[in-house]
Amino acid sequence: MELDERAPLVAQRSNRIDAVDRKTARVVDRGFAYGGHTFSASLAAQVKWAGAYVAREALTYPLQLPDIDNALVELPDAAAVAGAYGALVQHVQAVLASGAVLKQRLKDAASEGELNAIVDDR
């Protein structure tokens, strides 16, 4: 296959990989579940949760934090902060891993048909 014959496939692959990255960000931003509530997992929220986790033994409890709908949720102790932070980390890691699998499948696709058969249904 000549280079110019592969160019459309390379461009389509690149566009699809970019789309997976955009969807990965949207799926992360949908938030993570903990204690029957959904909390933001935006980058800003991840930084705030990391700070709360690091300082969890020094915080005053109960700690009230907003869920994704801005309803205040009470976390009673450091263990709850650690549990919520763990749920956040698991959420982000799972979403990133699923995106990485899709991107690898797209990179491995040898034809337009193979590319089109790969669906990001996350």
C-alpha positions as CSV (number, residue, x, y, z in Angstrom):
1,M,0.0,0.0,0.0
2,E,1.4,3.4,-1.0
3,L,1.8,6.1,1.6
4,D,-0.9,8.3,-0.1
5,E,-3.3,5.3,-0.1
6,R,-2.9,5.0,3.7
7,A,-3.3,8.7,4.4
8,P,-7.1,8.6,4.7
9,L,-6.9,5.6,7.1
10,V,-4.2,7.4,9.2
11,A,-6.3,10.5,9.4
12,Q,-9.5,8.6,10.3
13,R,-7.6,6.7,13.0
14,S,-6.2,9.9,14.4
15,N,-9.7,11.5,14.5
16,R,-11.1,8.4,16.2
17,I,-8.4,8.4,18.8
18,D,-9.0,12.1,19.5
19,A,-12.7,11.3,19.8
20,V,-11.9,8.6,22.4
21,D,-9.9,11.1,24.4
22,R,-12.7,13.6,24.4
23,K,-15.2,10.9,25.4
24,T,-12.9,9.7,28.2
25,A,-12.8,13.2,29.6
26,R,-16.6,13.4,29.5
27,V,-17.1,10.0,31.1
28,V,-14.7,11.0,33.9
29,D,-16.6,14.3,34.4
30,R,-19.9,12.4,34.9
31,G,-18.6,11.8,38.3
32,F,-18.1,8.9,40.7
33,A,-20.5,7.2,43.1
34,Y,-19.9,6.9,46.8
35,G,-22.3,6.4,49.7
36,G,-25.4,6.7,47.4
37,H,-24.3,10.0,46.0
38,T,-22.5,11.0,42.8
39,F,-19.7,13.5,43.2
40,S,-17.8,15.5,40.5
41,A,-14.7,13.9,39.1
42,S,-13.5,17.0,37.2
43,L,-9.9,17.8,37.4
44,A,-10.6,20.6,39.9
45,A,-12.6,18.1,42.0
46,Q,-9.8,15.5,41.8
47,V,-7.4,18.1,43.2
48,K,-9.8,19.0,46.1
49,W,-10.4,15.3,46.9
50,A,-6.7,14.6,46.9
51,G,-6.2,17.5,49.3
52,A,-9.0,16.2,51.6
53,Y,-7.5,12.7,51.5
54,V,-4.0,14.0,52.4
55,A,-5.4,16.1,55.2
56,R,-8.1,13.7,56.3
57,E,-6.7,13.1,59.8
58,A,-6.5,16.9,60.5
59,L,-10.0,17.8,59.2
60,T,-12.9,18.7,61.4
61,Y,-15.8,16.2,61.2
62,P,-18.4,15.8,60.1
63,L,-17.2,17.2,56.8
64,Q,-19.8,18.5,54.4
65,L,-19.0,18.4,50.7
66,P,-21.3,19.0,47.7
67,D,-22.3,16.2,45.4
68,I,-22.7,16.7,41.7
69,D,-26.1,18.3,42.2
70,N,-24.7,20.7,44.9
71,A,-26.5,18.9,47.7
72,L,-24.4,18.8,50.8
73,V,-23.3,15.3,51.8
74,E,-21.9,14.7,55.3
75,L,-18.8,12.6,55.6
76,P,-18.6,11.5,59.3
77,D,-14.9,10.8,59.6
78,A,-11.5,10.2,58.0
79,A,-12.4,6.7,56.9
80,A,-15.3,8.1,54.8
81,V,-13.0,10.6,53.1
82,A,-10.5,7.8,52.3
83,G,-13.4,5.7,51.0
84,A,-14.7,8.5,48.8
85,Y,-11.2,9.3,47.5
86,G,-10.7,5.6,46.8
87,A,-13.9,5.5,44.8
88,L,-12.8,8.5,42.8
89,V,-9.4,7.0,42.0
90,Q,-11.0,3.7,40.9
91,H,-13.5,5.6,38.7
92,V,-10.8,7.6,37.0
93,Q,-8.5,4.6,36.5
94,A,-11.3,2.5,35.1
95,V,-12.3,5.2,32.6
96,L,-8.7,5.8,31.5
97,A,-8.1,2.1,31.1
98,S,-11.2,1.6,29.0
99,G,-10.1,4.5,26.8
100,A,-6.6,3.0,26.4
101,V,-8.0,-0.3,25.3
102,L,-10.2,1.4,22.7
103,K,-7.2,3.5,21.4
104,Q,-5.0,0.4,21.1
105,R,-7.8,-1.3,19.1
106,L,-8.0,1.7,16.8
107,K,-4.2,1.8,16.4
108,D,-4.3,-1.9,15.5
109,A,-7.1,-1.6,13.0
110,A,-5.8,-2.3,9.5
111,S,-8.7,-1.1,7.4
112,E,-11.6,1.4,7.5
113,G,-14.0,-1.5,8.1
114,E,-12.0,-2.5,11.2
115,L,-12.0,1.1,12.4
116,N,-15.7,1.4,11.9
117,A,-16.4,-1.8,13.8
118,I,-14.9,-0.2,17.0
119,V,-17.6,1.5,19.0
120,D,-17.0,3.6,22.1
121,D,-20.2,2.8,24.0
122,R,-19.0,3.9,27.4
